[in-house]
Structures are given as structure tokens and as C-alpha cells.
Amino acid sequence: MMGDDLYQEVILDHARRPRNKGCMCDSTHCAQGYNPLCGDEVKVCVNVSDGMLSCIRFDGHGCAISTASASLMTEAVDGKSVDEALALSREVLDLVTGKRANAEGLGKLVVLEGVARFPSRVKCAALAWHALEAALHGESDLVTSE
């Protein structure tokens, strides 16, 4: 692990300067997520063509962990196949909920490893990933972190 501090520099950087944030009007898949516990809201939009993700964006507002996780997610899944993106989402969700022992093989996403030690923050880190899964499965209902 890269350190014990939940707000590591990578998290802070992505929270302050989120990548791929903003509306995308011409997406093929979109889903919205809401965390009623702290009020985080996220909309994830992506273009899927020939089974590949491109031009993934997110919008909304939330805490540093929620924003950083969404930003990191967009970078991690852009250019992957739908199956690869869904598999990565499962790995990250297992990591932040403590079901996965380590972040080996997850690259920069290793910074999310510490979230599992902060139960009140797990839903913040997981929200964008749940929204991504809903979007890729074509689900139109609002995704919540409950």
C-alpha cells in the first residue's frame, strides 16, 4: 500500500482537478448515482462502440473521495472493453469494501485501498463505480449507495 493516509496526494489531486468531468451529450450509456448518507451525486456517461468504451465522463458533486474515485475510474476504464470495465469495477468494489486483500495489479487505483478502513467513506468511493456498472448494463433507475 502507498501509505495509511486516506487523503493521499493522488486522491487530493484528482479531487481538486478531476479528469473527464463535465457533461457529455452524445453518450450511448448513462446512469446516475446518489449517496443519501452524504449527498454525493454522480452521473456517468460513456460511448460504447463495438464493445469498447470511449469518451467516458462524469458530472455531479461530492466529497473528495467520491470525486477522486470517479476521476480515477474514468481514466482506468477508457479504452477498455465492456467486459474489462465491468471486471475492473468488481475488483475495485471488492477492494474498497475490504473483500479483496490487496490492490496488486490495479495500478494507480491502489490509492483507493485505504478506503476499506473508513466504513463511512466506502459508499463515497463506490458510487461512481456502481453508476458505471448500471450504465453499462443499460439500467435507467437511480443507483444509490444503500
C-alpha positions as CSV (number, residue, x, y, z in Angstrom):
1,M,0.0,0.0,0.0
2,M,1.1,3.5,-0.7
3,G,0.5,4.9,2.8
4,D,-2.0,4.9,5.6
5,D,-3.5,8.4,4.9
6,L,-6.9,8.2,3.2
7,Y,-6.3,11.6,1.6
8,Q,-3.1,10.7,-0.2
9,E,-1.7,13.1,-2.8
10,V,-3.2,11.3,-5.7
11,I,-6.7,11.4,-4.1
12,L,-6.3,15.1,-3.4
13,D,-5.0,15.8,-6.9
14,H,-8.0,14.0,-8.5
15,A,-10.4,15.7,-6.1
16,R,-9.0,19.2,-6.9
17,R,-8.5,18.7,-10.6
18,P,-10.9,15.9,-11.6
19,R,-10.2,14.3,-15.0
20,N,-13.0,13.8,-17.5
21,K,-15.5,15.8,-15.5
22,G,-18.4,17.5,-17.3
23,C,-21.4,16.8,-19.4
24,M,-21.4,14.6,-22.5
25,C,-24.5,14.9,-24.6
26,D,-23.8,12.3,-27.2
27,S,-23.2,9.3,-25.0
28,T,-24.6,5.8,-25.7
29,H,-24.8,4.8,-22.0
30,C,-25.6,6.9,-18.9
31,A,-26.5,6.3,-15.3
32,Q,-26.9,8.5,-12.2
33,G,-25.9,7.6,-8.7
34,Y,-26.8,9.2,-5.3
35,N,-25.4,8.6,-1.9
36,P,-28.2,9.7,0.6
37,L,-25.8,9.4,3.5
38,C,-23.6,12.3,2.5
39,G,-25.4,13.8,-0.6
40,D,-22.9,12.8,-3.2
41,E,-24.4,12.8,-6.7
42,V,-22.7,11.5,-9.9
43,K,-23.7,10.9,-13.5
44,V,-21.5,8.6,-15.5
45,C,-21.8,8.8,-19.3
46,V,-19.8,6.7,-21.8
47,N,-19.8,5.9,-25.5
48,V,-19.7,2.2,-26.3
49,S,-18.9,1.2,-29.8
50,D,-18.1,-2.4,-30.9
51,G,-17.9,-3.4,-27.2
52,M,-15.3,-0.8,-26.4
53,L,-15.6,2.2,-24.0
54,S,-14.5,5.6,-25.1
55,C,-15.1,9.2,-24.1
56,I,-16.2,8.5,-20.6
57,R,-17.2,11.5,-18.5
58,F,-18.7,12.1,-15.1
59,D,-20.5,15.0,-13.6
60,G,-22.1,15.9,-10.3
61,H,-20.8,16.9,-6.9
62,G,-19.5,15.1,-3.9
63,C,-16.7,14.8,-1.3
64,A,-13.1,14.4,-2.2
65,I,-13.2,10.6,-2.1
66,S,-16.3,10.4,-4.3
67,T,-14.8,12.9,-6.9
68,A,-11.4,11.3,-6.9
69,S,-12.8,7.8,-7.3
70,A,-14.9,9.0,-10.3
71,S,-12.0,10.7,-11.8
72,L,-9.7,7.7,-11.4
73,M,-12.4,5.4,-12.7
74,T,-12.7,7.4,-16.0
75,E,-9.0,7.2,-16.6
76,A,-8.9,3.5,-15.7
77,V,-11.7,2.2,-17.9
78,D,-11.4,4.5,-21.0
79,G,-10.4,2.3,-24.0
80,K,-11.3,-1.0,-22.2
81,S,-13.9,-3.4,-23.4
82,V,-17.3,-3.5,-21.6
83,D,-16.3,-6.9,-20.0
84,E,-12.9,-5.5,-18.9
85,A,-14.5,-2.4,-17.4
86,L,-17.1,-4.5,-15.5
87,A,-14.4,-6.8,-14.2
88,L,-12.2,-3.9,-13.1
89,S,-15.3,-2.3,-11.4
90,R,-15.8,-5.6,-9.4
91,E,-12.2,-5.6,-8.4
92,V,-12.3,-2.0,-7.2
93,L,-15.6,-2.5,-5.3
94,D,-14.1,-5.6,-3.6
95,L,-11.0,-3.5,-2.7
96,V,-12.9,-0.6,-1.2
97,T,-15.3,-2.9,0.7
98,G,-12.4,-5.0,2.1
99,K,-13.3,-8.1,0.2
100,R,-10.0,-8.0,-1.7
101,A,-6.8,-8.4,0.3
102,N,-4.6,-6.1,-1.8
103,A,-4.6,-3.8,-4.8
104,E,-1.9,-5.7,-6.7
105,G,-2.4,-5.2,-10.5
106,L,-4.7,-2.2,-10.1
107,G,-2.1,0.4,-10.9
108,K,-3.0,3.9,-9.8
109,L,-6.2,2.6,-8.3
110,V,-4.1,1.3,-5.4
111,V,-4.8,4.7,-3.7
112,L,-8.4,3.5,-3.0
113,E,-7.1,0.6,-0.9
114,G,-7.2,2.6,2.3
115,V,-10.9,3.4,1.9
116,A,-11.9,0.0,3.4
117,R,-10.6,1.1,6.8
118,F,-13.1,4.0,6.8
119,P,-16.6,2.4,6.6
120,S,-18.3,5.8,6.3
121,R,-16.3,6.5,3.1
122,V,-16.8,3.2,1.3
123,K,-20.0,4.3,-0.3
124,C,-18.4,7.6,-1.4
125,A,-15.6,5.7,-3.2
126,A,-18.0,3.1,-4.7
127,L,-20.7,5.4,-6.0
128,A,-19.2,6.2,-9.5
129,W,-18.3,2.5,-10.0
130,H,-21.9,1.4,-9.2
131,A,-23.1,4.1,-11.7
132,L,-20.7,2.8,-14.3
133,E,-22.0,-0.7,-13.9
134,A,-25.6,0.5,-14.2
135,A,-24.8,2.5,-17.3
136,L,-23.1,-0.5,-19.0
137,H,-26.0,-2.8,-18.0
138,G,-28.5,-0.3,-19.5
139,E,-30.2,0.3,-16.2
140,S,-32.1,3.6,-16.0
141,D,-33.1,3.7,-12.3
142,L,-31.1,5.9,-10.0
143,V,-28.3,4.0,-8.4
144,T,-27.9,4.5,-4.6
145,S,-25.1,3.6,-2.4
146,E,-27.5,1.9,0.1
